[in-house]
Amino acid sequence: MNLDESVRIGMTGILVHRIRSVLTALGIIFGVAAVIAMMSIGEGARLEALEQIRLMGVNNIIIRTREQTVQTFENAKANFSPGLTALDADAITQVCPGVKTVVPHWEKTTPAQHNADKVEVKLIGTTPEFLSCYGYQMSAGRFFDQSHMADQANVCVLGGDVKNKLFHFEQPIGQSVKIDDQWFSIIGVMARQLAPSKKVDNLEVRNLNVDVYIPLTTAQSKLVRYKSQSNGANVRFTGGGISVSNNKNPRPKMELDQITVKLVSEDRIDETTDIIERILARRHFGVADYDIIVPEALVQQSQKTQQIFNVVMGAIASISLLVGGIGIMNIMLASVLERTKEIGIRRAVGATRVDVLTQFLFEALFISVVGGIIGIIIGWLLTSAITLYAGWPTVVSLPAVILAFTVSAAVGVGFGYYPAKKAAGQNPIESLHYE
């Protein structure tokens, strides 16, 4: 009896007992589907976290001002700190080695209006180096340059969502928009950026498509903003100075909200971060009224967290495959017992132990492989449903599919071998007399 004959008899045994074969495959189907779904969720979360961190720049060091909202001894000391200012940026540029560029940020949330359309935007005052620092792209027009900075020009660059809500299908370049009671001429539109669906640990990435960018000199000289102090005083920021309703807590003019330091290479990030910490500690008189964020460190943290997540999720899904394998072994052992007389007849007409082993091993392998294929399809449909209804990003990767299919086939061989060997090892004479 050749291999083809053993396979044909094995297929006949599967088709004769269809219900039993389907029930046997259920454990493999759900196990593989669970592996695909969990690995896809993990991969989607990893890629989204890396994309959010990429938006901040892997070679960047970000310094953000820290809001003091509760009256403590520490924020009482903050009265002696000048806050985050352009002088901090100058000091970092002069002292730190390997710095490619330093980009300041001035921020204000304010309404923008064009005709009857109005939308809340995040107004960002910055410098022309902003684009190269973050690697963002323009979809139309251009970014402002040094001449706009020198002239304190009322020009702006719109984020993608702002353009769509204010101008819809119109071409905004050359038109004007009213922002914070001043008119700005639109010279460019930013390409759309990732809109994060959730917050990554220690990382706050906003929807950048609602940003509007203007020259920093324009923001600091022509616009006004208030910042609430820890003691309840309100500070009015203008280019010419400040007015404070409570003179006990004055704040410096020209205060920034963020400074982004872009390095030539990521090799010196740790060393540069230490230097920046010492510079700011000295300039702010030991007051920690700022936070230093290192995206490169967040990348490593995110990848480490994702590896742990994948191991845990993989272990949970593997339990499903293990249960499926045990189910195959139990059903195959029952099948061997049920078909004892059949085995005896086959041995009596010339089948060898290898033929019987091949027949039963093929049955287990076939059930596992078919169950694995069905499980992959169900897993893909499940990830699509998760993305559609839960809004979670999922990525069905080829390695996940290959892993799930390989494991399902290995489960069939591993858990099917013992019943197949037990069937092949039966005594033909005793098998013929079995009832």
N, C-alpha and C positions, 0 to 999 in steps of 0.2 A: 504493500500500500504506500503510495507516494504522498508528497506534501499536499498536492492539489486535492486528493481524496479526503485527507484529514480536514482541510479547510472547508470543503463542501459539506462534510458531515457536521462540522462545527456550526456552519451557517444554518443548516437544517435544524439543529438543536435550538439555536437562538430563535428562529422563526416559528418553530412549533410552540415555544413557550414565550410568546411576545410580551404578555403582561408581566411575567416574572423578569424578563430581560429589561423592560422599561423601568420597573421598580428598582432593579439592581443598579441601573445607570443613574437614578435620581441623585444619589449621593455625590457622584462625580460631577453631574451637571451643575448642582448648586454650589459645590466646592469650587469648581473652575470659575463659575460666574462671580462668586464672592472674591476670588483672587483678582480677576480682571477689574471688578468694580472698585475694590479697595486700593489697588495699585494705581488705577486711573485717577481716583480722587487725590491720592497722595502726590502723584506726578503733577496734576493740575495745580495743587496748592503750592508745590515747589516752584513751578515755572512762574506763577503769579507773584510769589514772594521775590524771586530773582528779578522779575521785570520791574517791580516797584523799587527794589534797591538800585537797579540799573538807572532808573529815572533820577535818582539822587547822585549818580556817578560813583563808580567803584573806586576811582582814584581820588575822590573828594573827601574832605573833612568839613563837616557842617557845624557851625556854631550858631545856636539859636538863643535868643533872649528868653529867660525864664520869668514867667509872671508870678508875682508874690501876691497871693490872695488872702492869706491868713496872717494876722499880726503875731509875729514871733520875734525873738531876739535877733535871729538871722536876718529877717527881712527889715528889721529896724536898722540894722547895720547898712542895708542897701542904700540908705540916704547918702552915704559917703561914696558910693560907687557912681561913676559917670554913665554906667550902662554900656550897652554895646554900641560903639560909634565907629566912624570911618578911621579914627586914629588907631583903633585896635587893628583894623585891616592894614594900615600902613606899617604898624609895628611888626605884624606877622610877615609881611612882604619883605621887610628889611632884614629880619633876624633869621627866619626859617630857611634852611637850604632845600633845594629841590622844588620850590614853589613855582608853578607855571603861571597861575593867575589867581587873583583874589577878587571875588564878586560880592558886593554888598546888596542887601535886600531891604527895601522899605515897603511895608504892607499896610493896606487899609481896605476894609470891606465897605463898599459904597454902591449906590445904584448907578446904572448906565442906561441911557435912553436915546432912542432914535425914532423920531415921529411918535406914534402911539405905543410903540413897544418899549418895555422897560424890564430890566433884569438886574439882579444883585450880582456883583462881580467882586473878585479879589484883585485890587489894584496893586501892582508890583512896580515899585521904583527901583531900577537897577542900572547896570552899565552895559555897553555894547558887547563886553566879553561874556555875557550871560549865555549866548547860544553855544559858543565853543566850550564853555565850562560844562554844560549839561549834555551837549550833543543833540539838542533838539533841532527839528527841521521846520522850515517855513513851507506853507502850502501856497501862498500867494504874497506878492510884494516883497518887502525887505524889513530887516530889523533896523532900529535907529543906530546912528553912529556918533562919533565924537563931536561932530559939528552940531548935532541936536543937543548934546550935553552942554556944549559951550554956550549955546543960545538959549538954554532952558526952554526948548521948544515944546509946544503943546501938540505932540505927536504920540501916537499909540499903536500897539500891535495887539490884535484881538486873539483870544483863544477860540478854538473850534466851536464850542457850544455857544459862546457869546455871539459869534458871527451868525450862527444858524438862528438864534432866537431874535436877534435884532434886525437882521437883513434878509433872512430866509434865503431866497434864490437870487437876490441882488448881488452885484459886485460891490463890496464895501470899500475897496481901495480908492482913495481920493475923497471919500465922503467924510462927514463929521459926525461925532457922537458926543453927547453931553454926559460927562462923568463928574460927579461931585460938584455940580453947579459950574463946571468949566467945559468949554468946547475943545475937543481934541480932533485933529486930523488923522485919519487912519492911513497908515503907510504899509501895513502888512497883516497877514493872518497866519497864525501858527498851525502846523500840522497837528492832527488829533493825537493825544497821548492816552495811555492806559487810564481808564477810570476804575480805580480799585474797588472790589466788591467787599473787601474786609481789611482790617488793620493787621499788619504784621507786627510781631512783638518789637517794642521799642522803636517803631517806625511809623510815623504819621505822614502818609502820602495822600494829599488832597486830590480832588478832581481838578487837574491842571487845565482842563478845557474851559474853565470859567475864569481864568486869569486874564487880566489886561495889563500889558507892559508899557511903562512910560520911562523917560529918562530920570535917573535918580535926582539930578539937579532940579528938574521941574517939580518933582514930588516934594522935595525939601524946601523949595523956595515959594511955591505957589499954593500948596494944599495945606489943609489944617486937619489935625486929628487930636483926639483926647485919649489919654490913658489914665485909667483909674488907679490910684495909689492904694497901698495897704492901709492907710489911715483914713481913706474915704475922700481924699483931695482929688480934684480933677486938674489935669495938666493939659494945656492947649499948646500943641506943637506948631510952629510956623518957621519959615526960613529966617525971619528976623529975630527970633528968640522964642520965649515961652511966657505964658501968663499962668499963674498958679492961684487957685482959690484959697489955698492954705500954704503960706510961705514957709511953714515949718518943714515942708518936704519938697524942695525944688528938684526938678529933673533937668538933665542937660538937653540942649537943643541938638537937632540933627541925629537923634538916636535911631539906630537901625534895629531891625527885627532878626536879621540873619546875615551871617558872613559865610560864604562858601570858599574854601581853599582847595584849589585843584593842584595836584602834584604831578610832576613829570612822570614819575613811576610809583607803583604801589609798594616798592621795596622798602621805602623809608617812612611808611605811614605811621608805624608805632613810634618811631623816633620823633617825627614831626608833631604827632599828637602830644607827646610829653612836653615838647618845647612850647607849643601853643598853650597848654595848661599853665605852664609857669609864667608865660608872658601875660596872660589874662588875669591870673591870680595877683600878680604884682600891680597891674594897671587898675584892677577893680578892688584893690585893698583887701584881698582875701575874701571878698563877697562872691558867693557862687550864684550870681544872678544870670547865669547862662548854662546851656547844656551843650556838650560836645558829642556829636554823633559821627561815628565812623562806619559808612556803608559797607566797607570791605570786611569789617568785623561782623557786621550783621549778616553778610553772605555766609561766612563760616558758621555762625550760630544757626542760621536758617537751615543750612545743609545738614548740620549735626542733628538738629531737631527733626528734620525730615527723615533722616536715616533711622532714628529711633521709632518714629511713627510708622515707617515702612516695615520695620522688623515686627512691631506689635501687630499691625494689621495683617502682615503675612503669616504670623503665628496663628492668629484667629482663623484666617482663611484655611490654613493648613489643617486645622482641626477638622474642618468640614471635609477636606479631601481624605483625611485619615478615617473618618467615620464612613465615607463612601467606600474606601478600600476594605474596611472591615465588613461592610455590607456585601461587597463582591465575594469575599472569602466565605461568608456564611451561606450565601445563596449557592455558590459553586460547590461547597461541601454537601449541601442538601441535594444538589443536582447529581453529584457523584453517587450519593447513597441511593437516590431514586433510580438511577440508570445503571445500577450494578450489573443487572442481568445483560443489559445491552453491551456493557464493557466485556463481559465474559464471552458473548457471542462474537464480538469483533476479534477478540484474542483467539477464539477457537478457529476462525476462518483465516487466520494468518497475520492479523495486525500485531505489530510489535509494541513494546512499552513506549518507545519513542513516538509511534503513531498516536497512541492514546494520549500521551503527554502533550503532543502538538495540538490535538483536537481541542482539549479542554483549555490549554493555554491560549489558543486562538480565540476561543469564546470569551475569555476574560479580557483579552487585549482588545478585541473588537468592541465589546461593550464600553470599555474605558475610553477608547479613541472616539467613538461616536458620541459618547457622553461629553467628552472634552470639547468636541466641535460645537455641539449644541450649547454647552456652557459658555463658550466664547461668544456665540451669537447673543445669548441671553445677557451676558455681562456687558456687551456693547450696547444693547438696548437699554439696560439698566443705567449705564453711565449717561446715555443720552437723556433719559427721563430725569435723572438727578440734575443735570445741567438745565433742562427745560423748566422744571417745576421748583427746584430748590435754589437755582441761580448759582450753584457752585461750579467753578471751572474744573473740567475733567479732561484728561488726555489719555486716550487708549494707545499705549506705546507698543511697538513691535516686540521688544524684549518681554513685556508682560504677557503678550499672547503666546510667544514661544515658550516661556517658562510654564504657563498654565497648561499648555498642550503637552509639553514634555513630562510634567509631573503627573498628568492624568494617565499618560501611556505607561509611565513607570509604576504607578499605583496598580494598573491592570496586570502588569507582569509580576510585580512583587507580591501582591495579594492573591493572584491567580495561580502562582507556581505551586504552592503547597497543595491545594485541592487537585491540580492536574497531576502532581507527582503521586498523590494518594490514589488517584484513579489508575494510573499506570502501574502502580505497585501491587494491585490486587491479584489474587490467585485466580486464574481463569476457571478452574474446576469449581472452586467455592462460589465464584460469581454466577456460574450457570445454575447452581442450585439455590441461589438467593431468591427469596419471595418477599 
